[in-house]
Amino acid sequence: MSSNSVKPWSITARLTLLYIVSASVILLSIGWYLHQTLAETLAEDNRQFLLKEIQLLRSVLQEQPPNLKELADEQSEGIGRYYSRILDENGRSIIETPGMQILSTSAQFPPPSEIPETSETVNKISGARTFMLMSAWSMSIPKQTIQIALDISHETALLDSYRRKLIGALFLGLLFSTMTAIFIARRGLSPLAEMTRHIEGISATQLNEPLDPATIPQELSNLAAAFNAMLLRLCKSFAQLSQFSADLAHELRTPINNLMGETEVALSRPRNADEYHEVLESNLEEYGRLSRTIETLLFLARAEHTGIPLRTVRLNGREELEAICSYHEALADEKGIRLVCRGQGYLYADAQLFKRVLSNLLLNALQYTLPGGEISLSLQPAEGSATEVVIQDTGCGIAAEHLSKLFDRFYRVDPARSEEGTGLGLAIVKSIMDLHGGSVAVFSEPGKGTVIKLSFAKVALQS
C-alpha cells in the first residue's frame, strides 16, 4: 500500500493525541518529582538518625575503660528499629544487639571511615526486610568498627504504596485527560463544522453568500477571508462565463443565420452556375469569419489554461514598429491616416506574438481614427529596466466607463459597429502581455484620442 493511500489523521485525533502526550509528560514529571522528594526526605531523616547513633556510640567507646554496660544499654534502646555491632581490630564482634546476627560482619556493610557522612550508605534486603547500613571508625584507641543498621522496611513499603497510587492516579488522569481532550477538541473545532455546513449550502446560484467575519474566531479569520475572496472570484468568473456564453452564441448565430438565409434563398428556385458561385463566395466569407472567431477563442483558451510556449528573443523595437507600419501602410493611406514611428530601444519578447499585439492595436486605431488623423508608435524607457511601447491615435476617444471593460471578450464600445470585428482583438493583446509578464494600460478621453502603453520587462518570462 502506498503512503498516498493512507488516510491522514483528523484534527480532533491530532489535538487529542497532543493533549494526552502533554498531559502524560506533565503528570509523569509531577509524580516523579513527588516520589523523589518523599524518598529523599525519608532517606535523609534515616541518615541523620544513624549519624546521631554513631556519635553516641563513639562517645561511649571513648571512655577508658569502655563501659560495656552503658554500651549495651545504648544499643538496646533501639532494638526493633535499628541494630548495631562493635568490632575489634581483628573484625571480631565485641558486642552487638540481638537480631544483628542476620547481617554478617563485613559482606553487607560499606567500608568504615573517619567521617561517616562520606561512608557509602546502602540498602540491603534480608528476607522481607530492608535496612540502611552504615559503618564508621571509633574515635578510641585501639580503633574499633561501629556497624549500624536501620530497619527501613516501613519506609520502603510506604514508597511502594505511594508508587502504586501514583501509577493509578496517572492512569485515571490520562483517562480523564483523553475524555477532556476529545471534548475540548470537538468544542474548539465547532466553528469549522459551522463553516463546513455553510459552505455545503453554497451552490452556483448562491455565490453571493459569504461567511460572516463577525461570527468567525480570530484563528479562522484568514481562512474565512480567503474563502470569501474565492467566492468573489468565482462569482465574477461565473458572471463572465455567462456573459461570454451569451456573446459567443450571438457571434456564432449571426454568420450561421447568414449562411442559412443565403442557402435557403439559393435553393428557393433553380439558378445558373454564376448565381451559385456568388452564393458560395458569400458563404466563404462567413466561413472565414467563423474560422477566425474559433481560432481566436482557441488561442485565448490555450493562453489562459495550458500556456503557449514563448520563443523569447532580443528584438530591435524600432525595426519591429517600422515593419508593422509598413505592412498596414496601404490601409492607412486608403483612409488618409498618417503612421509615425518614434524612439529607439530593445525588448525581450516572442517575435510572432509581439507582431500580433502591434497589428491588433494598429488595426483598432485605424478603425476609430478619422481621415487626416495620425497614429504614432513609439518606444520609450519605463521605470526600472522595462521598455514601453506606446500607440497613440487622434481618433474619437473612449468614454471613461468603457475603459475597464475594453479587454473583455466580445466587448465593443459601439455595438452598432459589430460587423467590423469580433471584439476579441484587445482580449488577445491582454493575454499575450500576460504571457510575457508585462502589462497593458489604456488612457483615453472622448474627442482627444487614445493612448495604449505596453510595458515589457527587461527579460521576459520563459516557458
N, C-alpha and C positions, 0 to 999 in steps of 0.2 A: 504494500500500500504506500503510495507516495505521500510526502509530507503535505502536499497541497490539498489532499483529501481529508486531512484531519480537521475536524470542526474546532474553531477557536473557542476558548472558554468565554462564557458570558461575563459581563461586567460585574454582575451580582456575585458570581463564583469567585472572580478575582478579588473583589473587595473583601468577601468573606474570608478567603484564604489569607490575605494580607492581615486582616484584623486578627485572625486566630494565631498567626505566626507572631505578630507583635505582642498579643496578649500572652502567648506562651513564654516568650523571652522575658517579658516583664514579671510574670508570676514565678518563673523559674529563678530569675535573679533575686527577687524578694525572698522566696523560700530558701534559696541557698544562703543568702546573707543572714537571715534569721537563724538558720540552723548553725552556721559557722559561729555566729555571735554567741549563741547559747552554749555551744560546745567549748569555745574558747573561755567563756566565763566560768563554766564548771571546772575546766582543766586548771585555770589559774587559781581558783579557790582551793582546789585539791593540792596544787603545787605549794601554795603558801602554807597550807596545813602541814604538809610533810617537812617543809623547811623549818617551821616552828618546832616540830617534834625533834628534828635533828639537833637543833640548837639546845633543846632541853637535855637530850641525851649526852651531848658534848659537855654540858655544864656538870652533869653528874659524874662523867668519866674523868673530868679534870681533878676531882678530889683525890687526895692521896691519904691512905689507900682508897680505892673506889668503894663506895658504899653500895654493896650489891643489893642490900635490902631496898634502899631508895631507888636503885636502878630497876629492880623488879616491880616496885610499886609504880614507877613511871611507865614502865612497859605495860603493866596490867590495866592502866587506865583506859586504853583504847581498844581492849580486846573485843572482837566482833566487828570493829570498824577498821582498825589498822593493826599491823603486826610489825614487830621489829626484832632484830638479831644483832648481837655484838660478836665479832670475830677477832681472834688474836692475830699476831703477826704471821702465824702459820696457816691462817684461814680456818682454824677450828672454832666451833661455836662455843662462846663462853656462857652466854645466857640468851635466851630467846623467849618470846611469848608463845603460849600454847597455840597451836594451829599453824605456826610458822614453818613446820616441817613439810608442809605441802609445796613449799618453794625451796628449791635447792640453794646451796650457799653461793654459787657463782654463775650457774648456767643462765639464769633468767634476769640477773641484775646487771645494770650498767657498771662499768669500772668506777671505783671510788675516786673522789677528787677532794682537794682542799676547799674549793668553793662549790658547794652542791648545786648552786644555780646553773653552773656550766656543765654539770654532770647530765648526761643524757637521761631523760625521763621517758620511759616506755610503758606500754600497756601489755600486759600478759594475761592470757586466759587460762585458768586452771579449771577444767570441767565447765561448769556453767557460770563461773565467777570471773570477774575482770578486776585486775589490780594495776595500780600505778606504782611503779618501783623506782627507788632512788637509793644511791649509795654515797657515803662520804667518809673521809678520814676523821678520826677523833683528834682533838687538839692535845691529848695527853701523850706522855711518853711511858712505855713504848706505844707506837701508833696502833690503833685498833680500827677495825672497819665497822661502820654502822650501816646496816641494811634495814630499810623500812619499806613496807608495802601497805598501800591503802586500797581497801576494797571499794571499787567504784562501779560495782555491778548495778546499783540502783541508778546511777547517772547514765550508764550505758543503756539500760532498759528505757530510761526516760527519753534518751536521744532516739532510740529505735522507734518508740511510740510516736515521738514528735515527727520523725521522718515519714512514718506511715500516714499520719494525719496530714502532713504537707502534701504527700502524693495524692491522697483522697481529695484534699482541697484543690489541688491543681487540676485533677480530673473534673471535678464539679465546676471549677472556674472556667475550664476550656469548654465544657458542655454549655454553660451559661453564655460564655463569650460567643460560641457558634450561633446559638439561637439569637443572641442580641445582634450579631454581625449580619445575619440574614435579614432581620427586621430593619436594621438601620440602612443596609444596602438597598433593600426594596423601597423603603420610605424615601431615601435620598434620591433614588432614580425615578421616583414617580413623575417628576416634571418631564423626563424623557418619554415616559409612557403617554403622558398627555400630549406631548408634541407629536408622537407617533400616531395617535388617534386623529389629531388634527390633520396631519399630512395624508393619512389614508383617506380622508374625506375629500381631498382636493382632486379634481378632475380637470380635463382640458377646458371645461366651461366655467371653472371656479378658480382660475389662476389669480384672481384679484382678492383672494382671502389670505393675506399673510399672517404670520404669527404676531401676536401682540407682545412687544418687548416688555411692557409693564408687568406681564404675568410670568416672565421667564427669569429664573435665577441668574445671578451675575455670571456664574461659571459657564452658563449655556448661552449667554447673550451674543457671543461671537458666532456661535453656530446658528442661532436664530437670525442674526443679521445676514449671514451668508446664505441661509435658506431663502430669506425674503428677497435678497438680491437675485438669487437664481430664479425665483418666481417672476420677478420683474423682467428678467431677460427672456424667460420662456413666454411670458405674456406678450412681450414685444415681438419675439420670433413668431409666435402663432399669428399675431396680427399681420406681420409682414408676409408670412406664408399664405394667409388667406387673401391678402391683397395681391400677392404675386400670382396665386392661382387664378383669381378673377381677371387680372391683367393678361396673363398668359392665354386664358380662354378667349379673351377679347381679341388679342393679337392673332391667334390662330384661326379664330372664327371668320375674321374679315377676308383673308385670302382664300379660305376654303369656300366661303359663300360666293366669292367672286368666281372661283373655279366652277362651282356647281351651277351658278347662274349662266355663265357663258356656255358651259357644256349643254345645259338644258335648251338654251336658245339655239345653239348649233344643231341640236337634234330635233328641234321642233318641225323642221321641214328639210327636204333634200337640198344639198348645197354642192357647189362645184369644188374643185380641188383648191382653188385660190382662197375661197372663203374658209375652208377647213384649215388651210395653212395659217391664215390670220388668227383663227381661234387658238391654234396650237402655240403660236408665238406669244399671244396674250397670256395663255396658261403658263408658258415657260417663265414669264416674268413673275407670276405669282408663286411658282415653284421655287424660283430663286429667292424670293422674299422669305418663304417658309424655311428654306435651307439655311439662309443667313441667320434667321432667328434661332433655329435649333442649334446651329454651330456656336453661336454666341452663348446660348444658355449652357451648352456642354462645357465651353471654356470657363465660364464662371463657376460651374459646379466643380470642375477639376481644381480650379484655383483655390476654392474655399475649403474643400474637403480632402482631396488627395494630394494637392500640391502639383505645381508644374515645375519640372527641373529647369533651373536657370543656367545659362551659359554666360556667366558674368565676365565681361572684358572691360578694359580701359578704353573709353570712347572719346574721340575728339568731338566735343559738344558742338562746336561751330560747324564742322563738316556735316554732322547729322542734321542740324537745323536747316542748313542750306539744301541738303538732299531732299528733305520733306517739302520745303518751299518750292523747289524745282519741280517736284512731282505734281504738286497741286497748282502750279503757276497758271496752267491753261484755264482751269476752272475759275481762278481768281480774276484773270484778265477778262473772261467772259462776263463776270459780274461787275467788273470795274472796280475791283478792290486791290490795293497795293499790299504786297507782302514784304516785310523788312526783317532782316536778321541782324542781331547786335551781340557784342560781347565775345569773349574767349573763355575757354575752360575745358576741363576734362571731368569725366564722371565714370563711375563703375555701374554697368547695367547690362542686361541682356539686349543685344542689338535689335533683334526682331521685335521684342516686346516694347522696347523704347520707341521704335518707329511706329508701332501700333498706337501707343499712347499719343504721340505727337499728331499722328494722322487723324485720330478721333477728335482731338481737341481743335485741330485746324479746320476740319470739316464742320464742326459745330459752330465755330466762329464765323466761317464763310456763310453758313446758313442764316445767321442772325445779324450780319453786318450789311448795311445799306450800300448801294453803289457809291463810289467816291470815298469810301472809308478806308481804314488802314488796319492791318493786323501785324503786330510785331512779335517776333520770337527772340528772346534774349537770354543770355547766360550771365549769372552774377553769383558771387560768393555769398554764402549764408553764415549764420553763427556757427562757431566751431569749425569743423572740417567739411561741412556739407556744401553741395553745389545746388543752386536753384535754377530751374528753367521756368521762365515767365512768358506766358502767352497773353497778350493784351490786344483787345479789339476796341473799335469805336462804334460798336453796334448799339442795339436798343437797350441793353442792360437787363438786369433781372431784379425783380422786387425782393425785398428782404425776407418775406415769408416763404419764398421758394428755395432760398439758398441751402437750408438744412436738408432738403429732400432731393437735391439735384442728382445725387449719386445712388438714389434708389432705382431699382429696376422698373422699367416701363414708365418712369415718371417723366411727364412733359410739362413745361411751363405753359405752353399754349396747346391744349388738346386739339384745337382746330387744325393744327399742322401735323397731325399724327401720320399722315401719309409720307412725310419726308424722312422718316426714320423709325427705328424700332424702340427707341427710348432706352437702349442698353449701352450706348456708347460711353457715357460717363461712369456707369457701373463697372465697365471693363477697365477704365482708367484707374478707378479706386482699387480694384482687385490687383492690377499689375503693380501699382505703387506699394500695396501691402506686401506683395511677394518680394519686393526689393527692400523692404524695411524702411521705406520712405513715407512721405505724406503728400497730400494734395489739399490746397486751400483755395477758396473762391472769394473774390471781393468784387462786388458789383453795385451799381447804382443806376436806376432807370434813366435812360436818356444819355448816359455818360460812358457806356461800355462796360466791359467785364475784364477782370484780371484773374488769371489762374496761375498759381505757383506750385511747381513740382519740386520737392526737396529730396535730393538723393544723398545718402551718406557717402563718406569718403571711400569706404569699402562696403559694397553691397553684400547682402546675405547670400550664402552659398547653399544650394540644395543638393 
